[in-house]
């Protein structure tokens, strides 16, 4: 154990300080041997960590998660800069929650909920812009209205869907380790656009 070895090294240095000339050579050899053991233990731990990391990178689901995270970081960085510069930070929550209406609609119609949520998110963003410009409504009020409307529509469609919507929580909260190749292509396209 590395902590135990460090304790022994500390003890040997204290001995070295109090030892006479004859014993110093012997204690120095012991210290050098202990230091070498410490380096061996430390290198062994580093090697195990490196092996563990390389082992994780062999799994396809982990590679997909890294690629998806990279592409989303690019897209979110670009969009986030625009949102902050326009002082529309509240819109990210509004559009995200409004897209719940698209999820409900997708489950109800039996189509890909990702596509309907995407459509709902885009329409929500345009709806906020339209309300704030043509209806002379403040942007935060328009965002709150779209947010509530999207959540209500989603809840209605989820209730109307026969049976149980099996992956609803995964669409709401997500799991980066379940990203597929198709999702990577989508996020890569969004990052490029």
Number of C-alpha atoms within 10 A of each C-alpha: 8 12 9 9 15 14 10 14 19 13 12 17 14 11 15 18 10 11 14 10 9 8 12 15 13 12 17 15 11 14 19 12 13 17 15 12 14 18 13 12 15 14 12 12 12 12 12 12 12 12 12 11 11 11 10 13 14 10 10 14 16 16 16 21 20 17 18 22 16 16 21 17 15 16 18 15 13 12 14 16 11 13 16 11 10 9 10 14 14 14 21 16 13 24 26 20 23 30 31 30 29 26 32 28 25 21 24 19 13 10 12 13 22 16 13 21 25 17 15 23 24 14 16 27 19 13 18 24 17 15 18 17 12 8 10 10 15 13 18 16 13 22 27 18 17 25 23 15 18 26 20 17 18 25 16 15 20 22 13 14 16 10 8 11 14 9 10 16 10 11 14 13 8 12 11 15 14 13 20 15 16 10 16 20 14 14 21 18 12 14 18 10 7
